[in-house]
Amino acid sequence: MSETTAAGTLGIGELAQLTGVPVRTIRFYCDEGILASEHSTGGHRRFDGAAVDQLSLLRRLRGLGLSLPAITDVLTGRRSLAEVVAAERAALDVELAALAWRHASLRAVETAAPAERAARLDLLAAVEDGRSAHDALVSFWRRTIAAPIPEELATAIITMSVPDAPSDPTPTQVVAYAEMVRLTTDRSLTRQLLYRAREERQVIADEAILLTGMAEAFELAEPLLLAGQRPGPGRALDHFVEAHAAVRNTRDTPGFRRQLVGRVAVHRDPRVRRYWHLMTEVTGEHNPGVVQAWLLDALDASVATSPRTPPALG
């Protein structure tokens, strides 16, 4: 009886024959600590019967493209097979999203008019992928928050202002998202938004209440916007103005409306409007910024048509 059979273990050659894994590959797995082995008195590697199943599993996992560290975790019991597969799948989702972004970017450059191709290339080359673009937008909106506010409120503002990067974007979406990122690199726009936010925080009693009131006004205004109605007076505008008046401990008057026009002027900046328009191109849906722009136009129209209070005589 051979030493292998007597000892109840397998030599490296036998293990290779049983599993179809080359001897040199088995040695590599042993050297890397992936596959356990012992040494005989003669210094040869010996394997127990479990090595056959372990090598079989290892081959299948490698066939799925799993990394050796992940496979090692499974074989050593540090992580379950389900955990490793889920993690690898999530990592693959990230890679696929990056490839989809790159493909759409290349297509956007390819289909651009010759005179526009260089400018489009510059625009898209500045944005590595959808994830980094999303992070850049989040960073911008966080910078515009002037004072410490509850994290849930900051998260709500950012969620409202930053769309998820499409996982399988079209060339149009990639161009729009990249232009959004470029707009947020405009330092003068950042300064204006930050300056206005600081001023507003000094006079607004509760920003959460303001956001709630504005959301209600948006719900009233959005159907009008979708119906193509021109910005004008009505319940939506009244609710919008009342929300601003309430957190400033005042009431809706023609004089307050004129003051409010000045206070929200930054949100009528063409760059801000462009941002919300681009966001619509990315998501395919109207967003709160577009609805707010409609309400701001309605506010401006109401102020333009309202008579000013005549000066007191005397």
Secondary structure, DSSP 8 states (H G I E B T S, - for coil): --HHHHHT-EEHHHHHHHH---HHHHHHHHHTTSS--EE-TTS-EEE-THHHHHHHHHHHHHHTT--HHHHHHHHHTSS-HHHHHHHHHHHHHHHHHHHHHHHHHHHHHHHS-HHHHHHHHHHHHT---HHHHHHHHHHHHHHT--S---HHHHHHHHHHH-----SS--HHHHHHHHHHHHHHT-HHHHHHHHHHHHHHHHH-S-HHHHHHHHHHHHHHHHHHHHTT--S-SSHHHHHHHHHHHHTTT----HHHHHHHHHHTGGGGSHHHHHHHHHHHHHHSS--HHHHHHHHHHHHHHHHHHS--------
